[in-house]
Amino acid sequence: KSKSVSNSKEGFLILSQWLKKHNAGPVHACMEATGNYGDELALYLHDAGHTVSIVNPARIKGFAQSELIRTKNDMVDAGIIARFCLAMNPEPWSPPAPAVRRMQAIARRLDALVAMRTQELNRLGVAHSLVEPSIKQHLLYLDFEIEKLKKQMRSEIDDDPDLRNKQKGSSHHNTRHKRFYNLRYPRRARLQEVRERPGGGRLHGTCA
């Protein structure tokens, strides 16, 4: 059976209802390690009592080649990974500690704001004088938010012994923000008994 849902809290709820409708019970969801778009879904499924595995894409590719399947689309790929999960029973994944998850959220937001600030600086260099005040005002706001997030990150580190120890173990970096990058998740995660379409915002599921 297959199901496509949006990659959102509403979509996750629909997925849970679909599993209950089919009396699926706890499932083993297999995810391909390709990015962080499936992070929230992985956590949602794990917290709901399901088993989640995050697998190197090379293993999935090798399995697909062994099946001699040449057609490639979202639903076909979801089916391949569901069958891989059933046949290979990959090891379960455990989410990071809550403190690390909070730091992950801060770091991702900080990255986004720094990138946005760079874009605005580039615009300022070529902008019409009419819009320069707007860009400068936005830059002030971004500077304020970036500094606020850095302070929040420092506070999280100072308040958690494990994070402090990991920070000390990364002394070759110059700032606490950079040091924390060593704590960030390993590359992962399109769900592939629930599979995310790149850039599409929807999840496709197949139960083998």
Summary of the structure (lengths in Angstrom):
residues: 208
radius of gyration: 20.8
end to end distance: 7.5
largest distance: 63.1
contacts: 595
relative contact order: 0.22
helix: 58%
strand: 12%
